[in-house]
Structures are given as C-alpha cells and as structure tokens.
C-alpha cells in the first residue's frame, strides 16, 4: 500500500519527497505504524502530531534551508522560534511577538528578499552573529510597523516597503550595539 504522503508529495513536486519534514513524517508513518495505539491522553496525541509536523530544528544562528522553511506552516515557524528560546531559558517580555518577528525575518531571508539578505550579510561581516542580525532587522521592522500604526493616513504599499527597505539598508552593527547598551 502506498503512503499517502509519498503520493501527494510526488504529485506536488514530481520527486519522491517534497522536503525533509515530509521525509521525517513518512518515516514515522511507515516505520511506526501502530506503535502508539492509545496515547495517554488527547494532549499526548496532539503533542505527538505536533512533534511529527514540527521538528525542532530551528536555530537562529544556522540558516534554515529555504525550501524546508517556506514549506512549513506559518504557525509552525513561529512555534519553532518560540521553542528555541524556551529551551534555552531565554526570558522574553512577549514570547509570541518575539517569535513572530523571528519568523518574519526568516521568511524574508528564505524568500531572498534582497535588502534583507544584504543587510544580514553586512551585519555578519561587521561582527554580529546571525541571531543578533535577525534581532537587528526585526527591530527595524518593529519601528517601521509602529510608525505605520501611528500614521493618520496610511501610505501605499510601495511607499511602506521602500521606507522599510531604506531602514534595513541603513542598519549597521555599531548602531544596533549602541541601542543594546542603552
């Protein structure tokens, strides 16, 4: 009997498996059939499904494979970023907002958004680690969103994007580190 995941992946991508997440899920489905017949509770069953669909591979200091990252559901991306910080005991004022900004910046990098990719490369060349680069770019985005929310008359998407990209292009490690020491 063919695995539904293999068949659907082949139909979508023309290859054996669409991504490493699908390969992991396929392994569990085909090798462990019936291994967990009656989980302790519905919470355990839910967590098992989440573990299958959301492997905890995210590390902000390591660039995720763009195809694997972009195939994940948005909420899974956010949860992975939150899980990274939680597992390391990093206290955050708003873990969901923080993780969401991580996911947004990772999405821009995975989508090869040129100004963000250039800024990431420049900040790393100036001595920041990848995680700090994500925080610096997310800071620009948060400032930009705050300004947009305060505006009485919203700007068009072209103006909004050009302002954000200009802020990202101006960003440098010295200014970011100066903000951290304040």
C-alpha positions as CSV (number, residue, x, y, z in Angstrom):
1,X,0.0,0.0,0.0
2,X,1.4,3.4,-1.0
3,X,1.9,6.0,1.7
4,X,-0.5,9.0,1.1
5,X,2.3,11.4,1.9
6,X,4.6,9.9,-0.7
7,X,1.8,10.0,-3.3
8,X,0.8,13.6,-2.5
9,X,4.4,14.7,-2.4
10,X,5.2,13.2,-5.8
11,X,2.1,14.8,-7.3
12,X,3.1,18.2,-5.9
13,X,6.8,18.2,-6.5
14,X,7.5,15.4,-9.1
15,X,10.1,13.9,-6.7
16,X,10.0,11.2,-4.1
17,X,9.6,13.6,-1.1
18,X,8.8,17.3,-1.0
19,X,11.1,18.2,1.9
20,X,12.9,16.9,4.9
21,X,9.8,17.4,7.1
22,X,7.8,15.2,4.8
23,X,10.6,12.6,4.8
24,X,10.6,12.6,8.7
25,X,6.8,12.3,8.8
26,X,6.9,9.5,6.1
27,X,9.5,7.5,8.2
28,X,7.3,7.8,11.3
29,X,4.2,6.8,9.4
30,X,5.7,3.8,7.7
31,X,8.1,2.5,10.4
32,X,6.0,3.1,13.5
33,X,2.5,2.1,12.3
34,X,0.5,1.1,15.3
35,X,3.4,1.7,17.7
36,X,1.4,4.2,19.7
37,X,-2.1,2.8,19.6
38,X,-3.6,4.5,22.6
39,X,-1.8,7.6,23.8
40,X,-2.2,8.5,27.4
41,X,-4.5,11.5,26.6
42,X,-5.7,13.6,23.7
43,X,-2.9,16.1,24.7
44,X,-0.3,13.4,24.2
45,X,-1.8,12.5,20.8
46,X,-1.8,16.2,19.9
47,X,1.8,16.6,21.0
48,X,2.8,13.6,19.0
49,X,1.3,15.1,15.9
50,X,3.0,18.4,16.6
51,X,6.3,16.7,17.1
52,X,5.9,14.9,13.7
53,X,4.9,18.0,11.9
54,X,7.2,20.4,13.7
55,X,10.7,19.0,14.2
56,X,12.7,21.3,16.5
57,X,15.5,22.1,14.1
58,X,15.3,25.8,14.2
59,X,18.4,27.6,15.4
60,X,18.6,31.3,14.6
61,X,22.4,31.0,14.3
62,X,22.1,28.5,11.5
63,X,20.3,29.4,8.3
64,X,17.4,27.0,7.6
65,X,17.1,25.5,4.2
66,X,14.8,28.0,2.4
67,X,12.7,25.3,0.8
68,X,12.2,23.4,4.0
69,X,11.5,26.7,5.9
70,X,9.0,28.0,3.4
71,X,7.0,24.7,3.2
72,X,6.2,24.9,6.9
73,X,3.0,26.4,8.1
74,X,3.4,30.0,9.4
75,X,2.4,29.0,12.9
76,X,4.9,26.1,12.9
77,X,7.7,28.6,12.0
78,X,6.6,30.9,14.9
79,X,6.4,27.9,17.3
80,X,9.8,26.8,16.3
81,X,11.3,30.2,17.1
82,X,9.5,30.3,20.4
83,X,10.6,26.7,21.3
84,X,14.3,27.7,20.6
85,X,14.1,30.5,23.1
86,X,12.1,28.5,25.7
87,X,14.5,25.5,25.6
88,X,17.4,27.9,26.3
89,X,15.6,29.6,29.2
90,X,15.7,32.9,27.4
91,X,13.1,35.2,29.1
92,X,11.2,37.5,26.8
93,X,8.7,40.2,27.6
94,X,6.4,38.8,24.8
95,X,7.5,35.5,23.5
96,X,4.8,35.3,20.8
97,X,5.7,38.7,19.3
98,X,9.4,37.9,19.5
99,X,8.9,34.5,17.8
100,X,6.7,36.1,15.1
101,X,9.4,38.7,14.3
102,X,11.9,35.8,14.0
103,X,9.6,34.0,11.6
104,X,9.0,37.2,9.5
105,X,12.7,37.9,9.1
106,X,13.5,34.2,8.3
107,X,10.7,34.3,5.7
108,X,12.3,37.4,4.1
109,X,15.7,35.7,4.0
110,X,14.3,32.4,2.7
111,X,12.4,34.3,0.0
112,X,15.7,36.0,-1.0
113,X,14.3,39.5,-0.2
114,X,17.4,41.4,-1.5
115,X,17.6,44.3,1.0
116,X,17.2,42.0,4.0
117,X,19.7,39.4,2.7
118,X,22.2,42.3,2.0
119,X,21.7,43.7,5.5
120,X,22.1,40.2,7.0
121,X,25.4,39.7,5.2
122,X,26.6,43.2,6.1
123,X,25.8,42.8,9.8
124,X,27.5,39.5,9.9
125,X,30.6,41.0,8.2
126,X,30.5,43.7,10.9
127,X,30.8,41.1,13.6
128,X,27.2,40.2,14.7
129,X,26.2,36.6,14.9
130,X,23.2,35.5,12.9
131,X,20.8,35.6,15.8
132,X,21.7,39.2,16.6
133,X,21.3,40.1,12.9
134,X,17.8,38.8,13.0
135,X,17.1,40.9,16.1
136,X,18.6,44.0,14.5
137,X,16.5,43.6,11.3
138,X,13.4,42.8,13.4
139,X,14.0,46.0,15.4
140,X,13.9,48.0,12.1
141,X,10.7,46.2,11.2
142,X,9.1,46.8,14.6
143,X,9.9,50.5,14.4
144,X,8.5,50.7,10.9
145,X,5.3,49.0,11.9
146,X,4.9,51.3,14.9
147,X,5.3,54.3,12.6
148,X,2.7,52.9,10.2
149,X,0.2,52.3,13.0
150,X,0.6,55.9,14.2
151,X,0.1,57.4,10.8
152,X,-3.3,59.1,10.4
153,X,-3.4,58.4,6.6
154,X,-1.9,55.1,5.6
155,X,0.7,55.1,2.8
156,X,0.5,52.9,-0.2
157,X,2.4,49.6,-0.2
158,X,5.2,50.9,-2.5
159,X,5.9,53.7,0.0
160,X,5.7,51.4,3.0
161,X,8.0,48.9,1.5
162,X,10.6,51.5,0.3
163,X,10.7,53.0,3.8
164,X,11.2,49.7,5.4
165,X,13.9,48.7,3.0
166,X,15.7,52.0,3.4
167,X,15.8,51.4,7.1
168,X,17.1,47.9,6.6
169,X,19.8,49.2,4.2
170,X,20.9,51.9,6.8
171,X,21.2,49.4,9.6
172,X,24.7,48.7,10.9
173,X,26.2,46.8,13.7
174,X,27.6,49.8,15.6
175,X,24.1,51.5,15.8
176,X,22.5,48.2,16.8
177,X,25.0,47.5,19.5
178,X,24.6,51.1,20.7
179,X,20.9,50.5,21.1
180,X,21.6,47.4,23.1
181,X,23.8,49.3,25.6
182,X,21.1,52.0,26.3
